[in-house]
Amino acid sequence: MHVLRLFSCNGLLIPSRIGGGCGSEKHVTGSEKFQTIPGLHWSPLPWPVLAVAAAAATAPAAVEHQSGEAAAAAPAMAAFPALRSADMPGWTSVPRFRSEQEEQNANGNHASSPSMLVFSGGTAFNGVVVELTKFTTRIAHVLPVSDDGGSTAEIVRVLGGPAVGDIRSRCLRLSSESCAEALAVKRLLGHRLSSEDSVAKSEWYKIVEGDHELWDSVSGPYRETIRAFLVHFQSQILRHSSERFRFANGSIGNFFFAGARIFFQSLDAAIFLYSRVSHIPTESLVLPAICTNDRLTLGCELHNGMVIRGQNAISHPLVKDPAGKLPHTVNKIVQGSPPLPSPIKRIFYMSSEGTNLHHEVFPAVNRTVLEQLLQVDAVVYGMGSLYTSICPSLVLQGVGEALSSRSCPKILILNGTHDRETAGMSASDFVCAICDALNRKHCDDPCLTLNHPPSLYISVMLVPAGGEIPVDLGNLAGMGIKYVVTVEAIHEESLGVLYEPKALIAALQMAVSTHLPVDCKLVPDKSDNSLTTSNQIP
């Protein structure tokens, strides 16, 4: 148990590390009180960071502020950035941005918003996140932590740990834009460095030293807090001097996340900090499917027996340019990757140095994901890379069990276009892939497999109008899929068929509210862009 005690010294809060092991309960010895903070290690960072560390690790519990030998309990703090400087001398109060949805909830409209859990990746579903928050902010976003591309891959290569790119991307989309400072923080954490390594390195030094123009509209408390974790990230890179870090195309948000995770030794605490700094609505959760400080590697087994290691090797393999160099960015253009030699049979996790099926590992699911699955009003499988964005969260033990026990709406948003992973697949094939993952059908241990029918996992399917993927209604009806809903779509040359965000959220709202008539298909009314229903499934 690692314990952080905060002592007052000339108005500043100084940490003292005590004990060892793990735990989170309060301990009282005589008149001395202190709050245990699991997994927290002392580090010589500026005091705003220590304030955040205490709030992040103990919220909503209290941190005890002691002045010299006399211990005086401080009032409970809800969470950074709502720290109360009046009650805690030497602490700076940071303004708290409130979203429109939070204002509505504060006025008594919270109960009318349904709660949802969304399984998705960090790219495709991002396009509708903002529109979705206008419907409800009571959403648990579950994302994988196995991405091994872009700046995430460089962080994992040098510093290890889980991939945070998808989580950072979703947090960025949920960040507040309610005022100039909120926009400035979002712009800073959403910034990417140049693709030229020397230029990127020079720009990074300006940012970490606080001289870059991105800091101009960021006030002191936020500036000190964010910069402290960027400095900590830089110090960790310097400690790994044997590995030259490549800053090209690096994400400042990823660097901030990595610095926070390493400092806290907790991915959850890093997400909490990012959420408070960028003021994500408090009822919106961004959850890693697996809560770990270790590197995770995704593998896939093809039907021909071949095993592919790594998310990007499966989904978007890098192709060398004419000069023989690999690009710094992953090519996610629809037709940008060569086809797989055989269809995918299953997705699994493997050891970081593994190369075949004998190196399969079984990481534990984030317990908060299971808790949310058992209480939300609806579950959504988002569009995106089926096998590398959605299935990595579904194959974890406990997810299928929790989902099959619920009778709430379970909605699959079908992709609009085939990709490398799903070439030649029909709508019913998507359903089979999701059910096989949840049932862990191809697991070698029969004790870990389930045998639930598709109807226990999916009740509604949303499909884009004019999409490439065949919608085989007969097979879907035979699987027990109750509703198939056609939603207005947009056709883009480079990205294929995409959902029109407002139409998609309108369809989700109807599905979550269970207002769909039995055996219906929802089609757009061209006269007024509204949605009407007509029977389609026999």
N, C-alpha and C positions, 0 to 999 in steps of 0.2 A: 504494500500500500504506500503510494507516494502522496505525501501531504504537503500542501502549500499553506504556510501561515503568513499573514500580512502584518508587518510592523510599521508604525509611523516613525519616520525619521525626517525631520525638517519638512513635513508636509507631503513627503513622498511615501508610497507604499513599497516596502522592501520585502522580497520573498525569502522564506526560510524553508528548506526541504527537510522533511522528517520522515523516518520510517521506511518500510519497504513492503512489497507484496501488492495486493490489490484490494479494493473495497470502496464503498461510497457512503457508508453510514457516518453519523456524527459520533464523536468520542468526547467525553467530558471528564476532565481530571481536576477535581477541586473547583476553583473558580475559573480555570482556564478552559476555553472552548475553542475548537477549531473545526473546520469542515474539510473532510478528506476529498481529494480530487484525484480520481483514478487515472493512472497512466501519465500524470503530468510531471515533467522533469524541469528542474530549475535551469534557466539559461539567462545569460547577462544581456537581456534586451531592454529597450527603453520602457519607462513605467507605463505608458498607455497600453503596451502589449500585455504587461502583467495584469493590468486591470481587466483587459479583455479575457485573459486566460482564466482569471478567477470567475468572471461572469459566465464564460462559455462552459466551463467545466462544472459549475455548481448550479446554474439556473435551472428551476426558479428558486432553489434553496438560498440560504444566506451565506455570505462570506463574513467572517468575523474580523473586524478592524481593531487592532490592539495598539495602544499608545504606550510605549515603554513596557513596564511591568504590569500596568493596570489594564486589564482586559475589559473592553466594553463592546457588547454585541451591536453590530450595525444592523439597520433595517434590511429586510430581505430585498434583493434586487431581482426584478423579473428577468432581465437579460440585457446585454449590451445591444444597442447603444442607449438604452434608457437608464443610464447610471445617474444616481442622484448626488451631485456634488455637495448639496447643502447638508446631507446626512453623513457624507464621507469626506472629511477634509483632505485636500490634496488630490482629489479625483476631479477630472474635468467632465462636465456634462456634455454629451454629444446630441445634437438635434435629431429627432426621429421623424422620418418621412412616413406619411400615411397614404395608402392607396385609396382609390375610390371605393373598392370593395370593402376595405377595412372601415371606412367611414360609414358605409351602409350597415355593416355588422355592428358597429358601435351604436347605431341608431335602432337596433332591434331587428334587423333583417337577416341575421346570421342563420336562424333556423330554417329559413325558406330555401337556402342554397343546399343542393345535394352534395354529398361527399363522394369522391371517386378515387380509384387507384388506377394509374396508367403505367403499363409496361411499354417502354419505348427505348430508342437509342438517342444519340445526341444530335442528329441532323434532321431527318425527315419530319418528325413530329414538331420540331421547333417552329415550323412555319405557321402553326395554328395555336401555339401556346398563348399568345397575347389575346387572341379572339376568345379562347376558352376561358380565360380569367374574367371575361365580361359576363360569363354565365355563372361560374363559381370559382372561388379560390380555394375551396376545401378539397384540394387534390394532393394525393401522395404520388409523386413521380418516382418510379423505380427504374434505375438505370444500371447497366453493367459496368464493371470496372476492369475490363479485359482488353480495352482498346490498345493497340500497339503501333499506332501511326502518328505522324506529325510530331509536334513538340512534346506530346505526351510520351512518345517512344524515347525521346532523348532524355527526358527526366528519369524515366524508368531505367534506362541503360546506365546512367551515371549514379543516380541516387537510390534506385530500387523503389519499392512500394507499389501500391495499386495505381492503375491509370485513372486520372481524374478528368480527362478531356470532356467526356460526355456529361459529367456532373457539372463541370464549370460552364459548359455550353447552355445547359438548362437553367442554371442559376442566373446566368447573364440575361436570358430571355425573360425571366421572372423579376428582374431587378426593377426598382422604382424609377420612374421618369417624372416624378411629381414636382420637382423644382430644379433649379440650375445646378445645385450641388449634387443632387441625385444623378442627373445626367452626366456630370463631370466624373463621378465615381464609376458609373457604368462605362463611360468612354475609356477611362483609364484601364479598367479590368478587362475590357473587351479588345484592347489594342493588340495588334500583332506586329512583331518586328519585321524588318526587311528580309527578303529572301536571300540577300547577299550577306554572307557571314560577317565580313568586316564591318559593313554598315550597321548590321543588326547589333553587333557587340558594342559599337560606339553609342548607338541609341540606348541600349540597355544601361550602360554606365551613366548616361544622363538621367535616366529614370530612377535608378537606384540611388543616385546621389541627390535626387530631388530638384534637378535643374531643368528637367524637360517641361515643355509647355503644357503637357497633359495635367500637370499639377496645378495649373493657374487658378482653376475655379474650385479646387478642393481645399476645404478649411483645415485649420491646424490639427484638431483632434483626429479627423479622418486621415489626413496626410501622415501624421506621426504613426498611427496604427498600421495603415497599409504599408508604408515604407519600411517599418520595422520588420515585417515579415518578408518583404522583398530582400532586405539586407540579410536576414537570416538565411534565406534561400541562397544568396550569393556566398555567404560564409560556408555553407555546406558544399557548394561546388568547389570552393578553394581547398577544402579539406580533402577532396577526392582529386588531388592534383595529377594522379596517374591517368585519369580519364579527361581528355579535353572535351569540354562541353561546347556544343554547337548551338549558337543562339539564333541562327537563321530561322525565320518564320515562327519564332517563339511567341507563345501567348502569355501576356503579363498576368492574366487571370490564372493560368496554369501554374506560373511561378509563385504567385501569391498562395494558391492552394497548397502547393508542395511545401512551401516554407511553413505554413500554418500546421499542416499535418505532421511534419517532422518535429516541430516545436512541441505540439500537444501530444505526439505519439498517438493520435486518434483521428481517423478520417471523419467521424461524426462531429468532433469538435471543430475541425477545419470547415466543414459544411455549415455548422452553426455560425461560426465567425463570419464567413462570406455572406451568409443570409442576413446577418444583422448589419454588416457594413454596407451592403447594397440594398438593404431593406426589402427583402422578399416578404410578401404578406405572411404574417405569423401562422396562419392556418394552412399555408402551402408547405408541403414537405418534399425535400429532395433526398431520396434514399438510395444509397448504394445497395445493389442486390446482395452483395457480400461486404460485410464491414471488417476490413483487414488492413494491416500495415505491410502486408507481403505482396509480392508481385504475383499476378495471376495470368496464366497462359491458357488461351482457348485452343481447342483442337477440334477437328471434324473428321469423321470417318465417311468415306464415300461408299457407294454401293459396290464398287469394284474392289473394295478392300484397302484402297489407298488412304493414308492418313496425312492431313495437312496441319501444320502447326502455326498458330498465330492468326489473330483476327483479320489483319490486312491481307495475309497470304490467302486466306479463304475468300474474302469479299472484294478487296481492291488491291491486288498485288502490284507492287512498284515495278515499273518497266524502265530500264536504263535508257538514257538519251543517246544520240549518236556518238557523244564523246565518252560513253561508257560510265556515266555518273548517274546515280539514283536521284530522283527529285526529292525536294524537301517536303512537298505536299502530296497528299493522297488524292488520286484521280477518282472522283465520285461521279463523273459523267456516266449516264446510263449505259452507253455502248463503249465505255472506255477500257474495259477489262476483257481479256480472252476468256472463253468459256471453260468451265470445269471439265476435266476428263470423264467425269461420271456424276450423276446426281448425288446430293448429300443424303446420307443415311441418318446421321445423328451428330449432335454437338456435345462435347464433353470438356471437362477441365483436365489439364495435365500439369505435371511438375514443370518448373521453369526451365529445366534442362532436358525435359522429356522429348522423345521423338516418335513413340508408338503407343499402342493401346495398353501396354504393360505399365505405362507411366501415368495412367489415369488417377486423378485425385478427386476427393469429394468434399469441397469446402462447405461450411455451414452457412445457411441463409441468414441474412440480417433479421433478427427477431422482430424488429419493428415492422418489417414488411408483412410478416405473418399476422401481427396484431392488427395492422391496418386492413388486411384482407378479410379479417373476421368481423369488421365493423363498418366498412364503407357501404354506400348505397348502390354502387355500380363498379364494375371492373372493365377496363378498356385495354385491348391489345392494339397499340398504335401501329401506324404504317411505318415502314422502314426496312432495314435489312432483316429478313425473317430469321435466319439462322445465327447471325452474329450480333444482332441488337435485341431481339425479342426472346429467343430461345435460351440464351445464357441465364436469364432470370427465372425461366420456367423449369429448367432441369434440376434445380436445387431441391433437396429433400424437404418436404413440408409444404411446398407451394401447391402442388397438385392436391394434396390432402385438404388444405384450407379452401382452395377454390371449389372443389367438388362438394364441399359441405354447405356452400352458400346457394341461396335461391334468388339472389339479386340479378339484375340485368348484367350479362357478360357479353361485351361488344367487341367484335373483330373488325378493324378498319383495314380493308383489303388494299394492297398496293395498286397503283394505277398502271405500273409498267414492270415488265420482267427485268431482273438484273442477273448478275453472274450466279447468284445463289439459287434463283428460282426459275431459271430458263425452262420453258415447257410446262410449267405447273399450272393447274387450274385452281379455281376457288376452293374446291373440295380438297385438293392436295395441300393447300395452306392449312385447312382445318386439321387434316391428318398430321401434319408436321407439328402443329401446336399441341395436339392431343398426345402424340408420341413423346414429346418433350415433357409434358406434365405427368404422363404415366411412366416416364423413364423406361419406355418399352424395350430399348435395346441394351439396357444395363445388364452386365454379366451376373450380378447378384439378384436372384429372384426375390429375395426379401425386400429389395428396394423398389420393385416395380408395382404399378397399379394397373387396374383394368377397367377404368371408368369410360363410359361412352362419350362421344363428342358433345352430346346435349348437356352434360353436366359442366362443361367448360365454356361453351359458346351458345348463346341464345339469339343473338342478333349479328348480322353481317352488314356492314356498310360498304358499298362498291361505288367507284367513280363512274359517272356517265362516260361512255366511250373508252373505257379502260382496256388495256391490252390483255389482261388476264381473263380467260373464259370463265363465265359464271354458270356452272353446271347445276341448275336449279334442282333437277331430279336427284342427283347425288346428295345435295345439301339437305333436301327434304328427308331423304332416307337416313341421314345422320341425326335428324332431330333438330336442325336449325330452324327456329320458329319464324324468323323474319329475315328477309333480304331487302335492303334499302338502297336505292340508287340515288346518288348525291351529285349535284352539279359539279363539274370539273373544269379545269383549265389545261390547255395543251401547250406545253413549252418545248421548243425544239431540242434543247440540250438536256432537259430534265424529264421529259415525257409527260405523262398525264398526272396532274396534281389536283387535289381537292380545292374547291373554292372555299376559303376558310369560314365565311359566314354560313354558307349552306351546310358545311360539315358540322359546325357547332349546333346549328338548328336541328339537324338530324340526331345528334348526340343527345340534345336536350329532350327531344321527344322519346328517344329510346330509354333514357335514364328515368324519365317520368312514367314509363310504361303506358304511354298514350297511343302506341301503335295498335291498330286493329289486327286481329289474327290473320296470318297468311297474307301479308301485304307487301307491296313494294312501293317505296316512296320515289316519286319522280318530280322533277322541277316543272312548275307551271311557267311556260315561256312568257305569258302575258304580263305577270307581275313579279316574277322571280321568287314566288312563294313555293311551298312544297305541298303537293297533293298526293293522295294515296290511290293505288289501284291493286286489285288482287293479281298475284302472279304465281305463287306456289300452289300446286294442286292439293 
